[in-house]
Amino acid sequence: MNITLIGTVTIFALTYYGVISKNIHRTAAAMSGAVAMILFGQVMGFYSPERALYFIDFNTIGLILGLMIIHGLLGETGFIRYLAIKTAKLSKGSYYRLMALFILITAFTSALLDNVTTVLLVVPITVIIANELDINPIPFLMVVMMSSNIGGTSTLIGDPPNIMIASAANIRFIDYLIYITPIVLIILVTIILVFELMFKDVLEREMGGFDRLMKMDERECITNHPLLYKSLFVLLITIALFMVHHIVGIEPWIVALLGASLLLLLSMSEPEIALSHVSWTTLIFFAGLFVLIGGLYEAGLIETAAEWILTMSSGNLALSIFIVLMASGIFAMMVGNVPAVITLIPAVNIIILESGMGTAFAVNPLWWALALGVGLGGNGTLFSSPVNLIVSNISEKMGYPLSFKKYTKIGLPITVFTLLLSYLLLYVFYMILL
């Protein structure tokens, strides 16, 4: 291994250690790593600042920016809180039904909005409902975060990795609905049964405090009806445009920013208020990672990884799908699903171009293997997904700390199970039915 590869791997490893550790903010780690990669690249003559800007996917950045504004203004109305309490009432005194409903409503909302926005709004309500029912909220919080990661995998806008994959592979919104959503629905139905077995001791208890819950008026959660109607109207228009953007010739990031602009005009909201919902640290974090991975690509490391996968699979599509799915899932568990997808997108692209595998399909199945791998792999540990970190932080602040060990004891087997199930479904779909 030459000095260029040693240097890039070292910068990459140190940056990702900073990202997953609590000693430094992940955005600071990503920025520092990006700057270090550019400086090292200039010294070694393989990476320049101009080339680094080329690797920043501004389509992804713009799409996330627009969605954050729409979701933030919708969140101000209390709509998600309304849904959570309404769902809890539908349990009719059954913990089994309550958990199943929380899984479905969280997954559905994560698919239509995004999983980060969903858990920010659902988790506090989950804790409140648990307190009203005199139960420990931890099992329900774990269910919420895992179903949010799974549900977010089902649509183009549900999870940042999907946005990045769609941007890199030119995948349409409707393609996710056709190829991925059915797989995720099967996984969700199956996972409800798995959760019921894993949390059997909690779910078999008699529900106490349900009468108090029934007295809560969910309509009081809606604090701004005019904004709610306008937000839902804009959201529906935005989703409709996502579904036909390839027909009208509009890029997804333009659709998202168009929706955000329209909602700002209709709501007459101050731009400062709307922009306060944008997580600028998240956008900078993504930009830093794009620059970092660009350095690995220019140094030849991504191509080496792609060649290794090609050699391991021997050009067999079914085996390649399995390797990409499992490698992306394991990598997501180790470093997080966002860093994993940014790292692996170039590798998958090289595999597709050099092997020609899967070109007979409308969308190469290796992209779906990557999407499912990083999406479901996000459930592996507390550090595998931004959703997990957000939920654990909120839970701790509300007096219910969730340890890494306790979560992993549930999250790891769930992740392995869903990854294997998703491969089985991909195999049946692409190797047998098509």
C-alpha positions as CSV (number, residue, x, y, z in Angstrom):
1,M,0.0,0.0,0.0
2,N,1.5,3.4,-1.0
3,I,1.6,6.6,1.0
4,T,-1.5,8.0,-0.8
5,L,-3.7,5.1,0.3
6,I,-2.2,5.0,3.8
7,G,-2.9,8.7,4.2
8,T,-6.4,8.7,2.9
9,V,-7.4,5.6,4.9
10,T,-5.9,7.2,8.0
11,I,-7.8,10.5,7.5
12,F,-11.0,8.5,6.7
13,A,-10.6,6.3,9.9
14,L,-9.9,9.2,12.2
15,T,-12.8,11.2,10.8
16,Y,-15.3,8.3,11.3
17,Y,-14.0,7.7,14.7
18,G,-14.9,11.3,15.5
19,V,-18.3,10.9,13.9
20,I,-19.3,7.9,16.0
21,S,-17.7,9.0,19.2
22,K,-19.2,11.5,21.6
23,N,-15.9,13.3,22.1
24,I,-16.5,15.6,19.1
25,H,-19.6,16.8,17.2
26,R,-20.0,14.8,14.0
27,T,-20.2,17.9,11.9
28,A,-16.9,19.2,13.3
29,A,-15.4,15.8,12.6
30,A,-16.7,15.7,9.0
31,M,-15.5,19.2,8.3
32,S,-12.1,18.6,9.8
33,G,-11.8,15.3,7.8
34,A,-12.8,17.0,4.6
35,V,-10.3,19.8,5.0
36,A,-7.5,17.3,6.0
37,M,-8.3,15.2,2.9
38,I,-8.1,18.3,0.6
39,L,-4.8,19.4,2.1
40,F,-3.3,15.9,1.9
41,G,-4.6,15.6,-1.7
42,Q,-3.0,18.8,-2.7
43,V,0.3,17.8,-1.2
44,M,0.2,14.4,-2.9
45,G,-1.2,15.8,-6.1
46,F,-4.3,13.7,-6.5
47,Y,-7.1,15.9,-5.0
48,S,-7.8,19.7,-5.4
49,P,-10.4,22.0,-3.8
50,E,-12.1,22.3,-7.2
51,R,-12.3,18.6,-7.5
52,A,-13.6,18.3,-4.0
53,L,-16.5,20.6,-4.9
54,Y,-17.4,18.3,-7.7
55,F,-18.1,15.5,-5.3
56,I,-20.6,17.4,-3.2
57,D,-24.0,16.3,-4.3
58,F,-25.9,19.6,-4.3
59,N,-29.0,17.7,-5.6
60,T,-29.1,15.9,-2.3
61,I,-28.4,19.0,-0.3
62,G,-31.1,21.0,-2.0
63,L,-33.7,18.2,-1.6
64,I,-33.1,17.8,2.1
65,L,-33.1,21.6,2.6
66,G,-36.6,21.9,0.9
67,L,-38.0,19.0,2.9
68,M,-36.7,20.3,6.2
69,I,-38.6,23.6,5.6
70,I,-41.9,21.8,4.7
71,H,-41.6,19.3,7.5
72,G,-40.6,22.0,10.1
73,L,-43.7,24.2,9.3
74,L,-46.0,21.1,9.3
75,G,-44.5,20.1,12.7
76,E,-45.5,23.5,14.2
77,T,-49.2,22.6,13.7
78,G,-49.1,19.7,16.1
79,F,-50.3,17.2,13.4
80,I,-48.0,14.4,14.3
81,R,-48.9,14.7,18.0
82,Y,-52.5,14.5,17.0
83,L,-51.8,11.3,15.1
84,A,-49.9,9.7,18.0
85,I,-52.6,10.2,20.6
86,K,-55.3,9.2,18.1
87,T,-53.4,6.0,17.4
88,A,-52.9,5.3,21.1
89,K,-56.7,5.5,21.7
90,L,-57.3,3.0,18.9
91,S,-55.4,0.4,20.9
92,K,-58.6,-0.1,23.0
93,G,-56.6,-1.1,26.0
94,S,-54.4,-3.7,24.4
95,Y,-50.6,-3.3,24.5
96,Y,-50.3,-5.6,21.5
97,R,-52.5,-3.4,19.4
98,L,-50.8,-0.3,20.8
99,M,-47.3,-1.5,19.7
100,A,-48.6,-2.6,16.2
101,L,-50.3,0.8,15.7
102,F,-47.2,2.7,16.8
103,I,-45.1,0.6,14.3
104,L,-47.5,1.3,11.4
105,I,-48.1,5.0,12.1
106,T,-44.4,5.7,12.6
107,A,-43.4,3.8,9.5
108,F,-46.1,5.4,7.4
109,T,-45.3,8.9,8.6
110,S,-41.6,8.3,8.1
111,A,-42.2,7.3,4.5
112,L,-44.3,10.4,3.7
113,L,-42.3,12.9,5.7
114,D,-38.9,11.7,6.9
115,N,-37.8,9.5,9.8
116,V,-35.9,12.3,11.6
117,T,-38.8,14.7,11.6
118,T,-41.2,11.9,12.6
119,V,-39.2,10.7,15.7
120,L,-38.7,14.3,16.9
121,L,-42.4,14.7,17.1
122,V,-43.5,11.2,18.1
123,V,-41.0,10.3,20.8
124,P,-42.1,12.9,23.4
125,I,-45.7,11.9,22.9
126,T,-44.7,8.2,23.3
127,V,-43.1,9.0,26.6
128,I,-46.2,11.0,27.7
129,I,-48.5,8.1,26.8
130,A,-46.3,5.6,28.5
131,N,-46.4,7.7,31.7
132,E,-50.2,7.9,31.5
133,L,-50.3,4.1,31.2
134,D,-47.8,3.7,34.0
135,I,-45.3,1.6,31.9
136,N,-41.7,1.9,31.0
137,P,-41.5,3.7,27.6
138,I,-38.2,2.1,26.5
139,P,-39.6,-0.9,24.6
140,F,-42.0,1.4,22.7
141,L,-39.2,3.9,22.0
142,M,-37.1,1.1,20.5
143,V,-40.0,0.1,18.4
144,V,-40.6,3.6,17.2
145,M,-37.0,4.2,16.2
146,M,-36.7,0.8,14.4
147,S,-40.0,1.1,12.6
148,S,-39.0,4.7,11.6
149,N,-35.8,3.4,10.0
150,I,-37.7,0.7,8.2
151,G,-40.5,2.9,7.1
152,G,-38.1,5.6,5.9
153,T,-36.4,3.0,3.6
154,S,-39.6,2.6,1.6
155,T,-39.7,6.0,-0.3
156,L,-37.3,8.3,-2.0
157,I,-37.9,11.1,0.6
158,G,-38.1,8.9,3.7
159,D,-34.4,8.7,4.6
160,P,-31.4,10.7,3.5
161,P,-29.6,7.6,2.1
162,N,-32.5,7.1,-0.3
163,I,-32.2,10.6,-1.6
164,M,-28.5,10.1,-2.2
165,I,-29.0,6.8,-4.0
166,A,-31.8,8.3,-6.2
167,S,-29.6,11.2,-7.1
168,A,-26.6,9.1,-8.0
169,A,-28.6,6.5,-9.9
170,N,-31.3,8.7,-11.4
171,I,-34.0,6.7,-9.7
172,R,-37.5,8.1,-9.8
173,F,-39.9,8.5,-6.9
174,I,-42.3,6.1,-8.4
175,D,-39.6,3.5,-8.7
176,Y,-39.3,3.3,-5.0
177,L,-43.0,2.8,-4.7
178,I,-42.9,0.0,-7.2
179,Y,-39.8,-1.9,-6.1
180,I,-39.0,-1.1,-2.5
181,T,-42.3,-0.2,-0.8
182,P,-43.8,-3.7,-1.2
183,I,-40.7,-5.3,0.3
184,V,-40.8,-2.9,3.2
185,L,-44.5,-3.6,3.8
186,I,-43.8,-7.3,4.1
187,I,-40.9,-6.6,6.5
188,L,-43.1,-4.4,8.6
189,V,-45.9,-7.0,8.9
190,T,-43.3,-9.6,9.8
191,I,-41.5,-7.4,12.3
192,I,-44.7,-6.7,14.2
193,L,-44.9,-10.4,15.0
194,V,-41.2,-10.5,15.9
195,F,-41.6,-7.5,18.3
196,E,-44.5,-9.1,19.9
197,L,-42.4,-12.2,20.7
198,M,-39.4,-10.1,21.9
199,F,-41.5,-7.9,24.2
200,K,-44.0,-10.5,25.2
201,D,-43.5,-9.9,29.0
202,V,-44.4,-6.2,28.5
203,L,-47.3,-6.7,26.1
204,E,-49.1,-9.3,28.2
205,R,-49.6,-7.0,31.1
206,E,-53.0,-5.4,31.8
207,M,-53.1,-1.8,30.5
208,G,-53.4,0.6,33.4
209,G,-54.3,4.2,33.0
210,F,-56.2,3.8,29.8
211,D,-59.1,5.7,31.1
212,R,-56.9,8.7,31.7
213,L,-55.6,8.4,28.1
214,M,-59.1,8.3,26.7
215,K,-59.8,11.7,28.4
216,M,-57.0,13.4,26.5
217,D,-58.4,15.4,23.6
218,E,-56.1,15.0,20.6
219,R,-57.8,17.9,18.8
220,E,-56.2,20.2,21.3
221,C,-52.8,19.2,19.8
222,I,-53.6,21.1,16.6
223,T,-52.4,24.6,17.5
224,N,-52.6,26.2,14.0
225,H,-55.4,25.0,11.7
226,P,-54.7,27.4,8.8
227,L,-51.0,26.4,8.7
228,L,-52.0,22.7,8.9
229,Y,-54.3,22.9,5.9
230,K,-51.7,24.8,3.9
231,S,-48.9,22.5,4.9
232,L,-50.9,19.4,4.0
233,F,-51.9,21.0,0.7
234,V,-48.3,21.8,-0.2
235,L,-47.1,18.3,1.0
236,L,-49.7,16.6,-1.3
237,I,-48.6,18.7,-4.2
238,T,-45.0,18.0,-3.5
239,I,-45.5,14.3,-3.3
240,A,-47.5,14.4,-6.5
241,L,-44.7,16.2,-8.3
242,F,-42.2,13.7,-6.9
243,M,-44.2,10.9,-8.6
244,V,-44.2,12.6,-12.0
245,H,-41.0,14.6,-11.9
246,H,-39.4,12.4,-14.6
247,I,-42.4,13.1,-16.9
248,V,-42.4,16.9,-16.5
249,G,-38.6,17.1,-16.5
250,I,-38.1,18.6,-13.0
251,E,-35.3,17.3,-10.7
252,P,-36.5,16.1,-7.2
253,W,-34.4,18.9,-5.5
254,I,-36.3,21.5,-7.5
255,V,-39.6,19.9,-6.5
256,A,-38.6,20.1,-2.8
257,L,-37.5,23.7,-3.0
258,L,-40.6,24.6,-5.0
259,G,-42.8,23.1,-2.3
260,A,-40.9,24.9,0.4
261,S,-41.2,28.2,-1.5
262,L,-44.9,27.7,-2.1
263,L,-45.5,27.0,1.6
264,L,-43.6,30.1,2.6
265,L,-45.8,32.2,0.3
266,L,-49.0,30.6,1.5
267,S,-48.3,30.7,5.2
268,M,-46.7,34.1,5.1
269,S,-44.2,32.8,7.5
270,E,-41.1,34.8,8.2
271,P,-38.1,33.2,6.4
272,E,-36.1,33.3,9.6
273,I,-38.8,31.1,11.3
274,A,-38.9,28.6,8.4
275,L,-35.1,28.4,8.1
276,S,-34.8,27.8,11.9
277,H,-36.2,24.3,11.1
278,V,-33.3,23.6,8.8
279,S,-30.5,21.6,10.4
280,W,-27.6,23.4,8.9
281,T,-25.2,21.2,10.8
282,T,-26.7,18.2,9.1
283,L,-26.2,19.7,5.6
284,I,-22.6,20.7,6.4
285,F,-22.1,17.2,7.8
286,F,-23.2,15.7,4.5
287,A,-21.1,18.1,2.4
288,G,-18.0,17.2,4.5
289,L,-18.7,13.5,4.0
290,F,-19.1,13.9,0.2
291,V,-15.7,15.7,0.1
292,L,-14.1,13.0,2.3
293,I,-15.4,10.1,0.1
294,G,-14.3,12.0,-3.0
295,G,-10.7,11.8,-1.7
296,L,-11.0,8.0,-1.2
297,Y,-12.4,7.8,-4.8
298,E,-9.5,9.9,-6.3
299,A,-7.0,7.8,-4.3
300,G,-8.3,4.6,-5.9
301,L,-9.7,3.0,-2.7
302,I,-13.3,2.9,-3.8
303,E,-12.4,1.2,-7.1
304,T,-10.3,-1.4,-5.1
305,A,-13.3,-2.2,-2.9
306,A,-15.6,-2.5,-6.0
307,E,-13.1,-4.9,-7.7
308,W,-13.0,-7.0,-4.5
309,I,-16.8,-7.3,-4.6
310,L,-16.7,-8.2,-8.3
311,T,-14.0,-10.9,-7.6
312,M,-16.0,-12.3,-4.7
313,S,-19.3,-12.5,-6.7
314,S,-17.6,-13.9,-9.9
315,G,-20.1,-11.8,-11.9
316,N,-23.1,-13.6,-10.4
317,L,-26.0,-11.2,-9.9
318,A,-27.7,-13.0,-7.0
319,L,-24.4,-13.3,-5.2
320,S,-23.5,-9.6,-5.9
321,I,-26.9,-8.6,-4.5
322,F,-26.2,-10.5,-1.3
323,I,-22.7,-9.1,-0.9
324,V,-23.8,-5.5,-1.5
325,L,-26.8,-5.9,0.8
326,M,-24.8,-7.4,3.7
327,A,-21.7,-5.3,3.2
328,S,-23.8,-2.1,3.3
329,G,-25.8,-3.3,6.3
330,I,-22.7,-4.2,8.3
331,F,-21.0,-0.9,7.3
332,A,-24.1,1.0,8.3
333,M,-24.1,-0.7,11.7
334,M,-20.4,0.2,12.2
335,V,-20.2,3.8,11.0
336,G,-23.9,4.9,10.4
337,N,-26.1,4.7,7.4
338,V,-25.3,8.1,6.0
339,P,-21.5,7.7,5.9
340,A,-22.0,4.1,4.6
341,V,-24.2,5.1,1.7
342,I,-21.9,8.0,0.7
343,T,-18.9,5.6,0.7
344,L,-20.6,2.8,-1.1
345,I,-22.5,4.6,-3.9
346,P,-19.3,5.0,-6.0
347,A,-18.4,1.4,-5.4
348,V,-21.8,0.1,-6.6
349,N,-21.6,2.4,-9.6
350,I,-18.3,0.9,-10.6
351,I,-19.6,-2.7,-10.1
352,I,-22.5,-1.9,-12.4
353,L,-20.4,-0.2,-15.1
354,E,-17.6,-2.8,-15.2
355,S,-19.8,-6.0,-14.8
356,G,-22.9,-5.1,-16.8
357,M,-24.9,-7.1,-14.3
358,G,-28.6,-6.2,-13.8
359,T,-28.7,-3.9,-16.9
360,A,-31.7,-5.7,-18.2
361,F,-33.9,-4.3,-15.4
362,A,-35.4,-0.8,-15.3
363,V,-33.5,-0.1,-12.1
364,N,-30.4,-2.2,-11.4
365,P,-31.2,-4.4,-8.3
366,L,-27.8,-3.6,-6.8
367,W,-29.1,-0.1,-6.1
368,W,-32.0,-1.7,-4.2
369,A,-29.6,-3.9,-2.3
370,L,-27.7,-0.8,-1.2
371,A,-30.8,1.0,-0.2
372,L,-32.2,-1.8,1.9
373,G,-28.7,-2.6,3.3
374,V,-28.0,0.9,4.6
375,G,-31.7,1.5,5.6
376,L,-32.2,-1.6,7.6
377,G,-28.6,-1.6,8.8
378,G,-29.4,1.7,10.5
379,N,-31.2,-0.4,13.2
380,G,-28.1,-2.3,14.3
381,T,-26.8,0.0,17.1
382,L,-27.5,3.3,18.7
383,F,-24.9,4.9,16.4
384,S,-26.1,3.4,13.2
385,S,-28.6,6.0,12.3
386,P,-29.3,9.7,13.1
387,V,-32.8,8.6,14.2
388,N,-31.3,6.3,16.9
389,L,-29.1,9.0,18.3
390,I,-32.0,11.5,18.4
391,V,-34.3,9.1,20.1
392,S,-31.7,8.1,22.7
393,N,-30.9,11.7,23.4
394,I,-34.6,12.7,23.9
395,S,-35.3,9.6,26.0
396,E,-32.3,10.4,28.3
397,K,-33.4,14.0,28.7
398,M,-36.9,12.8,29.6
399,G,-35.5,10.6,32.3
400,Y,-35.3,7.2,30.5
401,P,-31.7,6.5,29.4
402,L,-31.2,3.8,26.8
403,S,-27.8,2.1,27.0
404,F,-25.9,1.0,23.9
405,K,-25.8,-2.6,25.2
406,K,-29.6,-2.7,25.9
407,Y,-30.5,-1.4,22.5
408,T,-28.0,-3.6,20.6
409,K,-29.4,-6.7,22.3
410,I,-32.6,-6.0,20.5
411,G,-31.5,-4.0,17.5
412,L,-28.7,-6.4,16.2
413,P,-30.9,-9.5,15.8
414,I,-33.7,-7.4,14.3
415,T,-31.2,-6.0,11.8
416,V,-29.8,-9.4,10.8
417,F,-33.3,-10.8,10.5
418,T,-34.6,-8.0,8.3
419,L,-31.4,-8.0,6.1
420,L,-31.8,-11.8,5.4
421,L,-35.5,-11.4,4.8
422,S,-34.9,-8.5,2.4
423,Y,-32.4,-10.6,0.4
424,L,-34.9,-13.4,0.2
425,L,-37.5,-11.0,-1.2
426,L,-35.1,-9.5,-3.6
427,Y,-34.0,-12.9,-4.8
428,V,-37.6,-14.0,-5.3
429,F,-38.5,-10.8,-7.1
430,Y,-35.5,-10.6,-9.4
431,M,-34.3,-14.2,-9.8
432,I,-37.6,-16.0,-10.0
433,L,-40.5,-13.7,-10.8
434,L,-38.7,-11.4,-13.4
